[in-house]
């Protein structure tokens, strides 16, 4: 029925049994299948192909230490499946060995850190706690997160994706009719061993592991965290993102200690400049997810994480709209209360930190501009210079559309009465000078020209007919 090919099964101590004739073994199996009325044709891989794999297995496992081999149960099953002529089953066992090794490494490294990287949704993350929960992570999620940490090399990640594809479409894991070739199977085996099972930890992984351990077990000082600057400077953007996501996950975990969070805030101060805006926005989005799921405590921790680096501007627009609105109300109350020269600066400083350099949400744009104008022009009694200086910086960040809006506001009725006083008038002229370089568009430019050429009292601008017409034209001008 088949070619007679003999393979002697040996171990490191020598021959352990009589020569085993694969052909005879195959013939007995297939005859038994036929006797039971089962198909026998095309079930097993031809013997010569099995011999090719078996005689080259030791070379493919060259990087595997004796200790590792002794623990590799699925590689034994791989060999048995190959001997039986079931390459599709062998590929499945090879994949099982790879995934098992990855899981062992993850548990030994930092399980919670891995879960935070592997699972983006708070809903799923809350159900992942111990090593037994690793089975809830799909193979694809496992590989992606493991690659981000460094358990798999970038090249290995691509190769492993191919092995995973073939495992799903050419192994015993799912029905298929694909025939695996001997050296293809050996290549997959070598890839899994070289790129996962025996891949050593990189210096970045070791340093990150040490950092995570210190964060959870010791009390760090500013001097301690400064030593990690070298690590952060050497990180690629994706590595910095991975570390930041892990730190965020630890920070918002309910069972993290106050000391751990203190340590993370110190470390984050040095890591934050290395993160992209997309990464920073993702923390704001996760804050919103926690709020939507009524995970109030975790939402508070997420916000605290951002506040520790003045990152409130990366919160979602709806959250930012509400928060800016509250800050503007506080600023207005301070401006119109006693001691406004002293109470305004802290609030506008908080507003500036919150706004950052990001766009002002549409829902509070008019109120925001009004608030800046109110503080910058001051009161009849004078100007809070500390607040006005911060306000000037914010005015300098206005977009052309916001600058045109500001120009329309200060030439209207709202601040006309204030322009009866000398200090606000001086501030008005400064404000126009700040806005001038930002004004674009024919109608807005015409309004600016008329303001600059206006010779009457500043309080009279709101009553000027041409000014009213130009203001209306500028408001109707497409943005």
C-alpha positions in Angstrom: 0.0 0.0 0.0 2.8 2.4 0.9 6.6 2.6 0.6 8.4 0.8 3.4 10.4 3.5 5.2 12.0 2.9 8.6 12.7 5.5 11.2 14.6 4.6 14.4 13.2 6.5 17.4 16.1 7.6 19.6 16.8 9.9 22.5 19.9 11.7 23.8 20.9 8.5 25.6 20.7 6.4 22.4 18.2 4.0 20.9 15.2 3.3 23.0 13.4 0.8 21.0 13.3 -1.4 17.9 13.0 0.3 14.5 9.5 1.5 13.9 8.1 1.0 10.4 5.9 3.9 9.7 4.5 2.2 6.6 3.4 -0.8 8.6 1.9 1.4 11.2 0.0 3.3 8.6 -1.2 0.2 6.8 -2.6 -1.2 10.1 -4.4 2.0 10.8 -5.9 2.4 7.4 -7.0 -1.2 7.3 -8.7 -0.8 10.6 -10.5 2.3 9.3 -11.6 0.4 6.2 -12.9 -2.4 8.4 -15.0 0.1 10.3 -16.4 1.5 7.1 -14.5 4.8 7.3 -12.6 6.6 4.5 -9.0 5.6 4.1 -7.9 7.5 1.1 -6.2 10.9 1.5 -6.4 10.8 5.2 -2.7 10.6 6.1 0.3 12.4 4.7 2.6 10.1 2.7 5.4 8.5 4.7 8.3 10.1 2.9 6.9 13.6 3.9 6.6 12.5 7.5 10.2 11.3 7.5 11.3 14.7 6.1 9.8 16.5 9.1 10.9 13.9 11.7 14.5 13.9 10.6 14.7 17.7 10.5 12.8 18.4 13.7 16.0 18.5 15.8 17.4 21.2 13.6 14.2 23.3 13.8 14.4 23.0 17.7 18.1 23.8 17.8 17.4 27.0 19.9 15.3 25.1 22.5 17.2 24.3 25.7 16.9 20.9 27.4 14.8 22.4 30.2 12.4 24.0 27.7 12.1 20.8 25.7 11.2 18.9 28.8 8.2 21.2 29.4 7.0 21.3 25.7 4.1 18.9 25.9 2.5 20.2 22.7 5.7 19.7 20.8 5.6 16.0 21.7 2.1 15.9 20.4 3.3 17.7 17.3 5.8 14.9 16.7 3.2 12.2 17.3 0.8 13.8 14.9 3.5 14.1 12.3 4.4 10.4 12.8 0.8 9.4 12.3 0.6 11.4 9.1 -1.7 14.2 10.5 0.1 17.4 9.6 -3.1 19.5 10.1 -3.2 18.2 13.7 0.5 18.8 14.1 0.1 22.5 13.1 -2.7 22.8 15.7 -0.4 21.4 18.4 2.4 23.7 17.4 0.1 26.7 17.8 -1.0 25.4 21.2 2.6 25.3 22.3 3.2 28.9 21.1 0.1 30.3 22.8 0.9 28.4 26.0 4.4 29.8 26.1 3.1 33.3 25.5 0.7 33.0 28.3 3.4 31.8 30.7 5.6 34.7 29.8 2.7 37.2 30.3 1.9 35.8 33.7 5.6 36.0 34.8 5.9 39.6 33.4 2.8 41.5 34.6 -0.6 40.1 34.0 -2.6 43.2 34.8 -0.3 45.3 32.6 -1.0 42.9 29.8 -4.8 43.0 30.3 -4.7 46.8 30.1 -2.9 46.7 26.8 -4.9 43.8 25.3 -8.4 45.0 26.1 -9.5 48.6 25.2 -13.1 48.3 26.4 -13.7 49.0 30.1 -16.7 46.6 30.0 -14.5 43.6 29.0 -11.5 44.7 31.1 -13.4 44.5 34.4 -13.9 40.8 34.0 -10.2 40.0 33.6 -8.3 39.4 36.8 -6.2 36.3 37.0 -4.2 33.9 34.8 -7.3 31.8 34.2 -8.9 34.8 32.4 -6.2 34.6 29.7 -8.5 32.2 27.8 -10.9 35.1 27.4 -8.4 36.9 25.2 -8.5 35.9 21.6 -5.3 34.7 19.9 -5.2 37.9 17.8 -5.5 40.1 20.9 -2.9 38.0 22.6 -0.4 38.4 19.8 -1.0 42.1 19.3 -0.6 42.9 23.0 2.4 40.6 23.3 4.1 42.3 20.4 3.5 45.7 21.9 5.2 44.7 25.1 8.1 43.0 23.2 7.4 39.3 23.6 7.3 39.0 19.8 9.7 40.9 17.5 8.2 43.2 14.8 9.3 40.7 12.1 8.1 37.8 14.2 4.7 39.4 14.5 4.3 39.3 10.7 5.5 35.7 10.5 3.3 34.7 13.4 0.3 36.2 11.8 0.9 33.9 8.8 1.1 30.9 11.1 -2.1 31.9 12.9 -3.8 32.3 9.5 -2.7 28.8 8.4 -3.7 27.4 11.8 -7.2 28.7 11.2 -7.4 27.6 7.6 -5.2 24.6 7.2 -5.1 22.8 10.6 -7.3 20.5 12.4 -8.8 23.5 14.3 -11.4 23.9 11.5 -12.6 21.7 8.6 -10.4 22.2 5.5 -8.8 20.3 2.6 -5.5 22.1 2.5 -2.4 19.9 2.3 0.6 21.2 4.3 4.1 20.5 2.9 6.9 19.1 5.1 9.3 22.0 5.0 6.4 24.5 5.3 5.4 22.9 8.5 9.1 22.9 9.7 9.3 26.6 8.8 6.3 27.3 10.9 7.8 25.4 13.8 11.1 27.3 13.5 9.2 30.6 13.4 7.3 29.8 16.6 10.4 28.7 18.5 12.7 31.5 17.3 10.2 34.4 17.4 8.3 33.5 20.5 9.3 30.5 22.6 13.1 31.3 22.8 13.0 35.1 22.1 15.0 36.8 24.9 13.6 39.9 26.6 14.9 43.2 25.2 16.6 45.8 27.4 13.4 48.0 27.1 11.3 45.1 28.4 13.6 44.6 31.3 13.7 48.3 32.2 9.9 48.5 31.8 9.4 45.5 34.1 11.7 47.1 36.7 9.7 50.3 36.5 6.4 48.6 36.9 7.7 46.6 39.9 9.0 49.8 41.5 5.8 51.7 41.0 3.8 49.0 42.8 6.3 48.1 45.6 8.2 51.2 46.6 7.7 54.9 47.2 9.4 56.8 44.5 10.9 60.3 44.7 11.3 62.9 41.9 15.0 62.0 41.8 14.1 58.3 41.3 11.7 58.9 38.5 14.2 61.2 36.7 16.4 58.2 36.2 13.9 56.8 33.8 14.4 59.7 31.4 16.9 57.7 29.5 14.4 54.9 29.0 11.7 57.3 27.9 14.0 59.1 25.4 14.9 55.7 23.8 11.3 54.6 23.3 9.6 54.5 19.9 6.2 56.3 19.8 4.4 52.9 19.9 6.5 51.8 22.9 5.8 55.1 24.8 2.1 54.6 24.0 2.2 51.0 25.3 3.8 52.1 28.6 1.4 55.0 29.0 -1.6 52.7 28.4 -0.3 50.3 31.0 0.3 53.0 33.6 -3.2 54.4 32.9 -4.7 50.9 33.5 -2.8 50.6 36.8 -3.9 54.1 37.9 -7.6 53.5 37.3 -7.7 50.0 38.8 -9.7 50.2 42.0 -7.3 48.1 44.1 -4.2 50.2 43.3 -2.8 51.9 46.3 -2.5 55.6 46.9 1.3 55.2 46.8 1.1 53.5 43.4 -0.9 56.4 42.0 1.6 58.9 43.5 4.4 57.0 41.8 2.6 57.0 38.5 2.0 60.7 38.6 5.7 61.3 39.1 6.6 59.0 36.2 3.9 60.3 33.9 5.4 63.8 34.2 8.5 62.6 32.3 6.7 60.3 29.9 3.9 62.7 28.8 6.0 64.7 26.4 6.8 61.5 24.4 3.1 60.7 23.7 1.2 61.6 20.6 -2.0 63.6 20.7 -3.9 60.4 19.6 -2.7 58.6 22.7 -3.6 61.5 25.0 -7.1 61.8 23.5 -7.6 58.1 24.1 -7.3 58.6 27.9 -10.0 61.3 27.6 -12.2 58.9 25.7 -11.8 56.2 28.3 -12.8 58.6 31.0 -16.0 59.2 29.1 -16.5 55.4 28.7 -16.2 55.0 32.5 -18.8 57.8 33.0 -21.2 56.3 30.5 -20.9 52.9 32.3 -21.5 54.5 35.7 -18.0 53.4 36.8 -17.8 56.7 38.7 -14.7 56.0 40.7 -12.7 54.8 37.7 -13.9 57.9 35.8 -12.6 60.1 38.6 -9.2 58.3 38.5 -9.1 58.7 34.8 -9.6 62.4 35.0 -7.1 62.7 37.9 -4.6 60.9 35.6 -5.0 63.7 33.0 -5.1 66.5 35.5 -1.7 65.4 36.9 -0.2 66.5 33.6 -2.6 69.4 32.8 -4.2 67.2 30.2 -7.8 68.1 30.7 -7.9 69.5 27.2 -7.8 65.9 25.9 -11.2 65.1 27.4 -14.0 64.5 24.8 -15.7 67.6 23.5 -18.9 67.2 25.4 -17.0 66.9 28.7 -14.8 69.8 27.8 -17.8 71.9 26.8 -19.4 71.4 30.3 -16.1 72.0 32.1 -15.2 75.1 30.2 -18.7 76.5 30.8 -18.3 76.0 34.6 -14.9 77.7 34.6 -16.3 80.6 32.6 -19.1 81.0 35.1 -16.6 81.0 38.0 -14.5 83.6 36.2 -17.5 85.9 35.6 -18.5 85.7 39.2 -14.9 86.5 40.4 -14.7 89.4 37.9 -17.8 91.0 39.3 -17.1 90.3 43.0 -14.9 92.0 45.6 -11.1 91.5 45.3 -11.4 90.5 41.7 -7.7 91.5 41.1 -6.8 88.5 43.3 -9.5 86.0 42.6 -9.4 86.2 38.8 -5.8 85.0 38.1 -6.1 81.5 39.7 -9.3 80.8 37.7 -8.1 82.0 34.4 -4.8 80.1 35.0 -6.9 76.9 35.5 -8.9 77.8 32.3 -5.7 78.2 30.3 -4.4 74.8 31.5 -7.7 73.2 30.7 -8.0 74.7 27.2 -4.4 74.0 26.3 -3.8 74.5 22.6 -6.8 72.5 21.4 -9.9 74.0 19.6 -12.6 75.6 21.7 -15.8 73.5 21.5 -18.6 75.1 19.5 -21.0 75.0 22.4 -19.0 77.5 24.5 -17.2 79.5 21.8 -19.2 82.7 22.2 -19.2 82.5 25.9 -15.4 81.8 25.9 -14.6 84.8 23.8 -16.9 87.0 25.9 -15.1 85.8 29.0 -11.7 86.6 27.6 -12.8 90.1 26.6 -14.4 90.8 30.0 -11.1 89.9 31.8 -8.8 91.6 29.3 -10.7 94.9 29.3 -11.1 94.9 33.1 -13.4 97.0 35.1 -14.0 100.7 35.5 -11.7 100.6 38.5 -8.8 99.0 36.6 -7.4 95.7 35.3 -6.2 92.6 37.0 -2.8 92.6 35.3 -1.9 89.0 36.2 -5.2 87.8 34.8 -4.9 90.0 31.7 -1.4 88.6 30.9 -2.8 85.0 30.9 -5.8 86.3 28.9 -3.5 87.8 26.3 -1.9 84.4 25.7 -5.3 82.8 25.2 -6.3 85.6 22.9 -3.2 85.0 20.9 -4.4 81.4 20.3 -7.7 82.4 18.8 -8.5 81.2 15.3 -9.3 83.7 12.5 -13.0 82.9 12.9 -12.8 83.4 16.7 -10.8 86.6 16.2 -13.6 87.9 13.9 -16.2 87.0 16.5 -14.2 88.9 19.1 -14.0 91.9 16.9 -17.8 91.9 16.4 -18.4 91.5 20.2 -16.2 94.4 21.3 -17.7 96.8 18.7 -21.3 95.9 19.8 -23.4 96.9 22.8 -22.2 94.5 25.4 -19.0 96.4 26.4 -20.0 99.8 25.1 -20.6 101.2 28.6 -17.3 100.0 29.9 -15.5 102.0 27.2 -16.4 105.2 29.0 -13.4 104.6 31.2 -9.7 105.1 30.4 -8.2 101.8 31.4 -10.7 99.7 29.4 -10.2 101.9 26.4 -6.4 101.4 26.6 -7.0 97.6 26.8 -9.4 97.8 23.9 -6.7 99.3 21.6 -4.3 96.5 22.7 -7.0 93.9 22.0 -7.5 95.2 18.5 -3.8 95.0 17.9 -3.8 91.4 19.0 -6.7 90.5 16.7 -5.5 92.4 13.6 -3.0 89.8 12.3 -5.7 87.1 12.6 -8.5 88.8 10.7 -9.1 87.3 7.2 -12.1 87.5 4.8 -13.3 90.6 3.1 -16.1 91.5 5.5 -14.1 91.0 8.7 -11.2 92.9 7.2 -13.5 95.8 6.3 -14.8 95.8 9.9 -11.2 95.9 11.3 -10.3 98.8 8.9 -13.3 100.8 10.1 -12.5 100.2 13.8 -8.9 101.3 13.2 -10.0 104.4 11.4 -12.8 105.3 13.8 -12.1 108.7 15.5 -15.1 109.0 17.8 -15.3 107.8 21.4 -14.9 104.1 21.7 -18.3 103.9 23.5 -20.0 105.3 20.4 -18.9 102.5 18.1 -22.0 100.4 18.9 -24.2 103.3 17.7 -22.3 103.9 14.5 -24.5 102.9 11.5 -21.7 101.8 9.3 -20.1 99.8 12.1 -23.4 98.0 12.6 -23.7 97.2 8.9 -20.1 95.9 8.7 -20.6 93.8 11.9 -23.7 92.2 10.3 -21.7 91.5 7.1 -18.8 89.9 9.0 -21.3 87.7 10.9 -22.8 86.5 7.6 -19.4 85.8 6.0 -18.7 82.1 5.4 -16.3 80.7 7.9 
